[in-house]
């Protein structure tokens, strides 16, 4: 059976790549009906959402939508399962209208636009007209799908408050890319503490900076990545004389080597609702590589990892607690090694490529009655 990835999704985004791989691993013949619109600016700073910028992108999207409709009409064969990925709110509305006939419509948004731009990044006031418009767009896009894939049960509960009931949602945990499951010998640099990301509010980088200032020379903090908040973070670190090494982002293929070189890996520490509902890539990735991890405690995290068994946790926005947890791991290598090994052993059967594909296949069979030929799934796994 064919699964058609439809829309203007960002191909390089981790959630979309994981979804593509899982569909193929589940036995679907995956095809793409794709038009790039949003890919030229990965971090999307605040000016990206200015009215003039949005107007330009609206024109681009309208042209892309016409091309997508023509490409859909030109296809042949039995009706496919239509899948819309991360960033596809407009695509879900387009697919509902254009993609007929179809076997079903699945939307995997990862996050809503409102929780990112309003709740987390606070680009628009919650009571503003633009915030209400974004909420309306989110609700319409979610309601357009037969099934909405959500990354955590905590996120499903959030969507229920938006009017998308549990009968319309299904939890599919993302896991980590195959690169992070390749066995590697740990070779940590003594007392190195690693964070990587795009300096978004949910990351709670200010908490990391304050913890680094508390620990001083007892830890070597390395922060990788670029993003809207990096300059502000560097200035904050300089103001409190936090000893931090700042480095630019590295390619995905190089990240596992950065992880094995770290004595401790950091997750996220923001205190917003989004940070409580997601399990970030870096958390899955550190656990898959088998590195000792410290991150904020949250309902979503406890769906996939057990604090004290697979990682250490601390309250959000609590630099003292973060510093204490980091120092505990740095001073007790046997504990750090035990947590890392347990995390990797826990991740491998559940959240590696085979585990994700099997979970997605079972979910689609149960909720939509769609199950591709099992032999195709086996051949995809052997390829």
C-alpha positions as CSV (number, residue, x, y, z in Angstrom):
1,X,0.0,0.0,0.0
2,X,1.2,3.5,-0.7
3,X,1.6,6.3,1.8
4,X,1.9,9.8,0.3
5,X,3.7,12.4,2.3
6,X,1.9,15.5,1.2
7,X,2.6,19.2,1.5
8,X,5.2,21.9,2.2
9,X,6.8,20.1,5.2
10,X,10.5,20.7,5.9
11,X,12.2,17.5,4.7
12,X,15.3,17.9,6.9
13,X,13.3,18.3,10.1
14,X,13.9,15.3,12.4
15,X,10.2,14.6,13.0
16,X,9.5,14.4,9.3
17,X,12.5,12.2,8.6
18,X,11.5,9.8,11.4
19,X,8.0,9.7,10.1
20,X,9.1,8.9,6.6
21,X,11.4,6.1,7.8
22,X,8.8,4.6,10.1
23,X,6.2,4.5,7.3
24,X,8.7,2.7,5.0
25,X,9.6,0.4,7.9
26,X,6.0,-0.4,8.5
27,X,5.7,-1.7,4.9
28,X,4.3,1.3,3.0
29,X,5.5,2.3,-0.4
30,X,6.3,5.9,0.5
31,X,6.0,8.6,-2.2
32,X,6.2,12.4,-1.8
33,X,4.0,15.1,-3.1
34,X,6.1,18.0,-1.8
35,X,6.8,21.6,-2.5
36,X,9.4,23.6,-0.5
37,X,8.2,26.9,1.0
38,X,9.6,27.2,4.5
39,X,13.0,25.6,4.3
40,X,15.3,28.6,3.7
41,X,15.2,29.8,7.3
42,X,15.7,27.1,9.9
43,X,15.5,29.1,13.1
44,X,12.8,31.5,12.1
45,X,13.6,34.6,14.1
46,X,10.9,37.1,15.1
47,X,11.1,39.2,11.9
48,X,10.1,36.1,10.0
49,X,6.6,36.5,11.4
50,X,6.2,40.2,10.6
51,X,3.2,41.0,8.4
52,X,5.3,41.8,5.4
53,X,7.2,38.5,5.6
54,X,4.0,36.5,6.2
55,X,2.4,38.2,3.2
56,X,5.3,37.1,1.0
57,X,5.1,33.5,2.3
58,X,1.3,33.5,1.7
59,X,1.9,34.2,-1.9
60,X,4.5,31.5,-2.1
61,X,2.2,29.0,-0.4
62,X,-0.7,29.8,-2.7
63,X,1.5,29.0,-5.7
64,X,2.8,25.8,-4.0
65,X,-0.7,24.7,-3.2
66,X,-1.7,25.0,-6.9
67,X,1.3,22.9,-7.9
68,X,0.5,20.3,-5.2
69,X,-3.1,20.0,-6.4
70,X,-1.8,19.5,-10.0
71,X,0.6,16.8,-8.9
72,X,-2.1,15.0,-6.9
73,X,-4.4,15.0,-9.9
74,X,-1.6,13.6,-12.1
75,X,-1.0,10.6,-9.9
76,X,-2.3,7.1,-10.6
77,X,-3.0,4.0,-8.7
78,X,-5.2,3.0,-5.7
79,X,-6.0,5.7,-3.2
80,X,-3.0,6.2,-0.8
81,X,-2.8,6.9,2.9
82,X,-2.1,10.7,2.9
83,X,0.3,11.8,5.6
84,X,1.0,15.4,6.6
85,X,4.0,16.1,8.8
86,X,5.4,18.7,11.2
87,X,4.6,22.2,10.2
88,X,1.7,21.1,8.0
89,X,-1.3,23.0,9.4
90,X,-2.1,24.6,6.1
91,X,-1.2,21.4,4.3
92,X,-3.7,19.4,6.4
93,X,-6.5,21.8,5.3
94,X,-5.3,21.5,1.7
95,X,-5.1,17.7,1.8
96,X,-8.6,17.4,3.1
97,X,-9.9,19.3,0.1
98,X,-7.6,18.1,-2.6
99,X,-6.5,14.6,-1.8
100,X,-9.5,12.6,-2.9
101,X,-10.0,9.7,-3.0
102,X,-7.7,8.6,-0.2
103,X,-7.4,5.7,2.2
104,X,-7.2,8.1,5.1
105,X,-5.6,11.4,6.3
106,X,-3.0,11.4,9.0
107,X,-1.6,14.6,10.5
108,X,1.5,14.5,12.6
109,X,2.0,18.1,13.7
110,X,4.5,17.4,16.6
111,X,3.4,20.8,18.1
112,X,0.7,23.3,17.5
113,X,1.6,26.7,16.1
114,X,0.0,28.4,19.1
115,X,2.0,26.6,21.7
116,X,5.2,27.5,19.8
117,X,4.7,31.1,18.9
118,X,2.3,32.2,21.7
119,X,3.0,30.0,24.7
120,X,6.7,29.3,24.3
121,X,8.3,32.1,22.2
122,X,5.7,34.7,23.2
123,X,5.8,36.4,19.9
124,X,2.1,37.3,20.1
125,X,0.1,38.1,23.3
126,X,-2.2,35.3,24.2
127,X,-5.3,37.5,23.9
128,X,-4.3,39.2,20.7
129,X,-6.1,38.8,17.4
130,X,-3.2,37.0,15.8
131,X,-3.0,34.5,18.7
132,X,-6.7,33.7,18.3
133,X,-6.2,33.3,14.6
134,X,-3.4,30.8,15.1
135,X,-5.5,28.9,17.6
136,X,-8.3,28.7,15.0
137,X,-5.9,27.5,12.4
138,X,-4.6,24.8,14.7
139,X,-8.1,23.6,15.6
140,X,-9.2,23.5,11.9
141,X,-6.0,21.6,10.8
142,X,-6.3,19.1,13.6
143,X,-10.0,18.5,12.9
144,X,-9.3,18.0,9.2
145,X,-7.4,14.7,9.8
146,X,-8.8,11.2,10.5
147,X,-6.1,10.6,13.0
148,X,-3.7,13.1,14.6
149,X,-0.4,11.5,15.6
150,X,0.9,13.1,18.9
151,X,4.4,12.6,20.3
152,X,3.3,12.2,24.0
153,X,0.1,11.5,26.0
154,X,0.7,14.8,27.7
155,X,0.4,16.5,24.3
156,X,-2.8,14.5,23.6
157,X,-4.3,15.9,26.8
158,X,-3.4,19.4,25.6
159,X,-5.1,18.8,22.2
160,X,-8.2,17.6,24.0
161,X,-8.4,21.1,25.6
162,X,-8.4,22.5,22.1
163,X,-11.5,20.3,21.3
164,X,-9.6,17.3,19.6
165,X,-10.8,14.3,21.6
166,X,-9.0,11.1,22.3
167,X,-10.9,9.3,19.5
168,X,-9.0,11.6,17.0
169,X,-5.5,11.3,18.5
170,X,-3.0,8.5,18.8
171,X,0.3,8.6,20.7
172,X,3.4,7.7,18.7
173,X,6.7,8.4,20.5
174,X,9.3,9.7,18.1
175,X,12.5,8.0,19.4
176,X,15.9,8.7,17.9
177,X,17.5,8.5,14.4
178,X,19.4,5.3,13.5
179,X,22.8,7.1,13.8
180,X,22.3,7.2,17.6
181,X,21.8,3.5,18.0
182,X,25.1,2.5,16.3
183,X,27.4,1.1,19.1
184,X,30.2,3.5,20.1
185,X,32.8,3.2,22.8
186,X,32.3,6.0,25.3
187,X,35.4,8.3,25.5
188,X,34.2,11.2,27.7
189,X,36.3,14.3,28.2
190,X,36.7,14.6,32.0
191,X,33.9,16.7,33.5
192,X,32.5,17.9,30.1
193,X,28.8,18.8,30.2
194,X,27.2,19.1,26.8
195,X,24.1,21.0,25.7
196,X,23.1,21.4,22.0
197,X,20.1,23.2,20.5
198,X,18.7,26.4,19.0
199,X,18.4,28.4,22.2
200,X,14.6,28.4,22.3
201,X,12.6,29.3,25.4
202,X,11.7,25.6,26.2
203,X,15.4,24.8,26.4
204,X,15.8,27.0,29.5
205,X,19.4,28.0,28.6
206,X,19.4,30.7,31.3
207,X,19.1,27.8,33.9
208,X,22.1,26.1,32.3
209,X,24.1,29.3,32.4
210,X,23.3,29.9,36.1
211,X,24.2,26.3,36.9
212,X,27.5,26.7,35.1
213,X,28.3,29.8,37.1
214,X,27.6,27.9,40.3
215,X,29.9,25.0,39.4
216,X,32.7,27.2,38.0
217,X,35.9,25.1,37.3
218,X,34.3,21.9,38.7
219,X,32.6,21.4,35.3
220,X,33.4,22.2,31.6
221,X,30.2,23.4,30.0
222,X,30.1,23.2,26.2
223,X,27.0,24.7,24.4
224,X,26.6,23.8,20.7
225,X,24.2,25.4,18.2
226,X,22.9,28.7,16.9
227,X,19.5,30.2,17.2
228,X,17.4,33.3,18.1
229,X,18.6,33.4,21.7
230,X,22.3,32.6,21.4
231,X,23.7,36.2,21.5
232,X,21.5,36.9,24.5
233,X,22.7,33.7,26.2
234,X,26.3,34.7,25.6
235,X,25.8,38.1,27.1
236,X,24.1,36.6,30.1
237,X,26.9,34.1,30.6
238,X,29.5,36.9,30.4
239,X,27.6,38.9,33.0
240,X,27.8,36.1,35.6
241,X,31.2,34.9,34.5
242,X,29.9,31.5,33.7
243,X,32.8,29.4,32.2
244,X,31.1,28.2,29.0
245,X,32.6,27.1,25.6
246,X,30.4,28.2,22.8
247,X,30.4,26.3,19.5
248,X,28.3,26.3,16.4
249,X,26.0,23.5,15.4
250,X,27.4,20.3,14.0
251,X,25.8,18.0,11.4
252,X,23.5,15.3,12.6
253,X,26.1,12.6,11.6
254,X,28.7,14.2,14.0
255,X,26.3,14.5,17.0
256,X,26.8,11.0,18.3
257,X,30.6,11.6,18.5
258,X,29.9,14.8,20.5
259,X,27.7,12.8,22.8
260,X,30.2,10.1,23.6
261,X,32.8,12.8,24.3
262,X,30.6,14.2,27.1
263,X,30.6,13.1,30.7
264,X,27.1,14.5,31.1
265,X,24.4,15.5,28.5
266,X,21.8,18.1,29.2
267,X,18.1,18.0,28.1
268,X,15.8,21.0,28.6
269,X,14.9,23.1,31.6
270,X,12.2,25.6,30.5
271,X,9.2,26.1,32.8
272,X,6.6,26.7,30.0
273,X,3.8,24.3,29.2
274,X,5.5,23.2,25.9
275,X,8.6,22.0,27.8
276,X,6.4,19.8,30.0
277,X,4.6,18.2,27.0
278,X,7.4,17.2,24.7
279,X,10.3,14.8,24.8
280,X,13.0,16.7,22.8
281,X,15.3,15.0,20.3
282,X,18.3,15.6,22.5
283,X,16.7,13.5,25.3
284,X,16.0,10.6,23.0
285,X,19.4,10.9,21.4
286,X,21.4,11.0,24.6
287,X,19.6,7.9,25.9
288,X,20.0,6.0,22.6
289,X,23.8,6.6,22.7
290,X,23.9,5.6,26.4
291,X,25.1,8.9,27.9
292,X,24.2,10.0,31.4
293,X,21.5,12.6,31.1
294,X,20.0,15.4,33.2
295,X,16.8,17.1,32.2
296,X,13.7,18.7,33.7
297,X,11.1,16.5,35.3
298,X,7.8,16.4,33.3
299,X,4.9,14.2,32.6
300,X,6.0,13.7,29.0
301,X,9.5,12.6,30.0
302,X,8.1,9.9,32.4
303,X,6.3,8.4,29.5
304,X,9.6,7.3,28.0
305,X,12.3,7.4,30.7
306,X,12.2,6.6,34.4
307,X,14.0,9.2,36.6
308,X,16.7,7.6,38.8
309,X,16.8,4.6,36.5
310,X,17.5,6.0,33.1
311,X,18.4,9.7,33.9
312,X,18.5,12.3,36.6
313,X,15.8,15.0,36.7
314,X,15.4,18.4,38.4
315,X,12.6,20.9,38.6
316,X,12.3,23.4,35.7
317,X,14.1,26.7,36.0
318,X,16.1,25.6,39.1
319,X,19.8,26.2,38.6
320,X,20.8,25.0,42.0
321,X,19.0,21.6,41.5
322,X,20.6,21.3,38.0
323,X,24.1,22.1,39.4
324,X,23.6,19.4,42.1
325,X,22.5,16.8,39.6
326,X,25.4,17.5,37.2
327,X,27.9,17.4,40.1
328,X,26.5,14.1,41.3
329,X,27.1,12.5,38.0
330,X,30.6,14.1,37.5
331,X,31.6,12.9,41.0
332,X,30.2,9.4,40.7
333,X,31.2,7.9,37.3
334,X,29.8,4.5,38.3
335,X,26.3,6.0,38.7
336,X,26.7,7.9,35.4
337,X,27.7,4.7,33.6
338,X,24.9,2.8,35.1
339,X,22.2,5.3,34.1
340,X,23.6,5.6,30.5
341,X,23.7,1.8,30.0
342,X,20.1,1.4,31.4
343,X,18.9,4.2,29.1
344,X,20.3,2.7,26.0
345,X,19.0,-0.8,26.9
346,X,15.6,0.7,27.5
347,X,15.6,2.7,24.2
348,X,16.7,0.0,21.8
349,X,13.7,-2.3,21.6
350,X,11.1,0.5,22.0
351,X,12.3,3.6,20.2
352,X,14.8,2.4,17.5
353,X,13.8,2.2,13.8
354,X,12.2,-1.3,14.2
355,X,10.3,-0.3,17.3
356,X,8.9,2.9,15.9
357,X,7.9,1.2,12.6
358,X,6.1,-1.6,14.4
359,X,4.3,0.8,16.7
360,X,3.2,3.0,13.8
361,X,2.0,-0.1,11.8
362,X,0.0,-1.4,14.8
363,X,-1.5,2.1,15.4
364,X,-2.7,2.6,11.8
365,X,-4.1,-0.9,11.7
366,X,-6.0,-0.4,14.9
367,X,-7.3,3.1,14.3
368,X,-7.8,3.2,10.5
369,X,-7.9,-0.4,9.5
370,X,-4.9,0.1,7.2
371,X,-2.2,-2.5,7.2
372,X,0.3,-2.9,4.4
373,X,1.8,-6.2,3.3
374,X,3.9,-7.5,6.2
375,X,6.5,-8.9,3.8
376,X,7.1,-5.3,2.6
377,X,7.9,-4.3,6.2
378,X,10.3,-7.2,6.5
379,X,12.1,-6.3,3.3
380,X,12.3,-2.6,4.4
381,X,13.9,-3.7,7.7
382,X,16.4,-5.9,5.8
383,X,17.3,-3.2,3.3
